[in-house]
Amino acid sequence: MKLTKETVVIDNGTSELRAGYEGNLLLKLSNRYYKSKDKISFSPFQASSEKNMFDNDIITNFENFEVILDYVFRKIELTEPENLILTEKFNNPDFSRKNILENVFELYNFKKLQLGNDAIYSLNHNKVTSPCLLISLSNSMTSFINVNERISNVLNLNFGAKQCKKYIQEMLSTKFSIKKVTEDIRNELLSNLRTCIDYDTECVEIVQSLKENNFTDDYKPTFLISIAEYNEIEKNNSKKGSFKGNLPSKKIKKAVVETQESSGFETEESQDDDDLEKEYNDNIQDEEDSESDEDDEFYDESEEAELEENFEEISEEKDSQEIQNLTTQESIMNNDGKLSKKETIAYFSSLYRFKQRILKDINRLSQNIIKMQEIYEIKTDLPAFIKKTKFQIDSIKETLKQRDNILRELKNKRSYYSLLKNKDLENIKDEKEMEQYDKIIWAENHDNFIGIRKELDDLCVKVRKYEPDYECFEKTSYELVSNLIMERRKIPEVLFEPSILNVNGIGITEVLAQTMSNLVFLTGGFSQIKGLKERIKDEGCSYSKDGNFDVILASDPIYDSFNGATFLDILPTFNSQEYYECGSDYLVKNIEF
């Protein structure tokens, strides 16, 4: 057909809309708009709500349909409506098609309309001859279309890029504890999916490679960093943003040696205890933050020679100064009997810091005693030390496993843990239920497990130092699936075996077993998964009687549908004269492919 400016083409995808004239793409936009009380925009803005025309991939919101089409026709500068090509999904309900006909012929005054399909137009653009099996992997679903001069059969699988992104969202937030999964993260992982030729065999090979520590992957996610790297980043950020000047709270120490007359404050006997405690906590907060870096240095690993130093001299100078301050404070209390507000805060602040330093010294001493014991056990009985460390590793792994089980149960809204979580505390009277409720709170708090995982890493390093072949993690089925390497191969496998994710529908493997065609045409934006074409060809050859089987991938799976859009006899076409003579009910019920 000769290209004419009168033919308007709208590739009406659920994610992106492409519009223009036949063979001339003029407009690409997200198929939604944003609305507030007095403003409509196709870009999100504050206090706006998102609007689209689809409901479960079917055009049902025709008010939004009109808003989007008005915008499209204005952008492409349509002046004289003549012919319109509008894409849709097969097996759309009649009420949706009736409303489309009414809008096109009565509201926009087009003379001719074809309700097309993007996969058929892509097939036409690539000049693939029939008979063939057309597999279209789009944003909302996967369609299997048998084409043999006419469209003979259409099957749909409810799994596409949209459902894949939703699974990635749940997987990253649950298994990798990523609290904020952005669109960039989802697209990054979506573009790095990989299809296995033999999923089961390749999984076993990956496990063996992981055991031998010789597995290399070409994809390194930018959104996963280790806990050690995270702590290092946080530490550097806190140092950059710390206050280098004299903190006001340090001036409180001078109040200990000042008399009540020189302080300038009168004693307030009616001072409220809660206000005093609040101000006291505010004063010591800055000093705790300024000493945090000094405390972190203690937990770094040191050499054996450093462990034998005398730890009693570490804080001798600071402690003597605190004792002197406390002695001065006691003399003030004995002479006057009353303290001002400022002196009381200084007293409790000094007492608190003194107690904290004692606790830190005790903790420091106990940690180094443990290290000395480990050195002694290593030198005297190394097998017993390794056995003891492995037992500690198993205990931590059991704790993490309990947490994983609870989180999995919470995903099922009918499970015991989900029902218990939704209960009010007033309705929990059994002690056993209260214990289970506390476990739920414990499992959902990610901060509880940062230190546990760090301890697990340290214990694994100790064992590997003497047993390099030791496997810290057992490769169970759950831990295997939770590995990101396997997830990138598992997601495309759903297209072949939908039962992996409990998706109801027929997969590619079953369709290839039933088809009589030796040619498959692959199109759609979701069809660009690495290795998908090779996997389909391998599956098809196994079912082919003569071994003659071929797979053709669209030259441009995304834009071929628009470039190949033209009036085809294989698709239903309507005109305004038939619409006004027969009505929309008759035209829709007598659609033939």
C-alpha positions, 0 to 999 in steps of 0.5 A: 500500500502506498504511504499516505499522510492520511493514515494515522498509526498508534501503537497503543502499548500498555507501557509506551505509546508510539504514534505518527503517520504510516512509516513515520514515527513522530511521538513516543510517550509513556501511556499514562498521564498525571492529573490534579484538580486544575492541571493535567500533565504527561510528566509527574508533578506534586499532588498529582495522581496517575491515570491510564486507560487500561485495566488488566491490559484491557481498555476500560477507562475511556475518559483517559483514552480520550485525553491521551488521544487528544494529546496525540492528535495535537502533537502529530498535527492531525487536521483531516482524520482519514484512516486510523490503525490502532493496536490492541490485544487479541480476544479483547471483550466486545464492550471495549471494542464497541466503545473504541468504534464509537470514539473513533467514528463519532468523536474523531470522525475517522472514515476507516479503522483497523484494530491491529496487533503489534506482533502481526505488523512486526511479522509483516515488516520482517517479511516472514512467510507463513506458516509459522508460530509467532511468539510475542513477548510484550510488557503485559503478557506472552502471546502464541499466535499460529499464522497460516495465511489466517490467524488460526489460534491464539494463546496467552501466558500472563507473564511479561516484562511487567510481571518480571519487574514485580518479581524482581522487586519482591526478590530484592527486597526480601532476599537481599534486604534492599529497602528501596528498589528503584526503577533503575535497579529493576531495569538493570537486572531485567537487561541482564537476564540470561536463558539457559540451554539446559536449566537443570544441568547449568544450575548443577555446573554453577553450584560445582563452580561456586564450590571450587571458587572458580565461577566467573560471571560477566555481570556485577550488580551495582546495587549490592555491596557487602556489609563491610563496604557499607560500614566503611562508607558510613564511617567515611561519611560520618567523619566528613560531616563531623563538627571540628570546632569546640562542642558547646557540651564540653564547656559543661565540665567547667561548671563542676569547679565553679561555685554557685555564686559565680555560675549566675544561675539560681537554684530552682527547687521546683525543677521538673525531673523529666526536663532535667533528664531530657536536657542532660541526654541532649548534652551528652549526645554529641560527646557520644558521637565524637567518641564513636570513631575512637571506640571503633578502632578497638574492634580492628584486628591486631597482631599477637604482640599488641594483645599482651600490652597493659590495658590498664594504662589506656584510660588512666589519665582520663579517669584521674581527671574524672575522679578529680571532677567528681571529688570537687562536685562532692565538696560543693554538695557537702558545703552548700547542700544544693546544686544549680541546674547547670552543675547538676547536668555537669555532674550526671554528665561526668558520671555517665561518661565515667561509667561508659569508659569503665564499661568500654575498658571491661569490654575491651579487656574481655574481648582481648581475653577471648582472643588470647584464649583463641591463640592458646587453643590454636597452639595447643589443640587446633582440631578442637578450636576448629570444631568449636568455631564450626559449631558457632557457625552452625548456630548462626546459620540456624538463626538466619534460617529461622528468620528466613522461614518466618519471612517466607511465611509472612508473604502468605497472607493466610499463614499463622504468622501473617494472621498473628501479625495482624492481631491487636496486642490486646487480643494476644493473651497466650504467652506462646502467641506473644513469643511468636509475635516477638519473633516476627518483630525480631525477624523483620528488623534488619538491623538485628542481623547486621552484626550477626552476619559480620560475626558469621563472616569473621568465623568463616575466615578463621576456619578457612585459614586452616581449612581452605576447602571449608564451605561456609554455606551449605548449597541447599535448594533455598540458598541456591535460589536466593543467589542472584546468579541463579535468579537471573537464570530462573526468571526466563525459565518461567517462560518455559515452565510457568509452574516455577512461580505458580503462574497459570498458563501454557509455557513455550515448551508445551506450545512447541510440543503441540505446534506443527510448524517448523518456523518460529518468529520471535518479537516484542521488547521482552524477547531480547533476553540473552540466549532466548532464541538459542533455547527456543531453537533447542527445544523446537529441534527436540520436538521436530520430526525431521530436525528441521527447525528455525527461529527468526528474531525480529530485526528491531523487536521494539519498533518493527510493530510500528514500522510494519503497520499498514492495512492488512487483510488478515486483521479486522477493518471497519469503516464509518459507513458500515458503522452507521448502517449496521451499528457497533454490536453487529460489527463486533460480533461478526469479527473474523480473522 
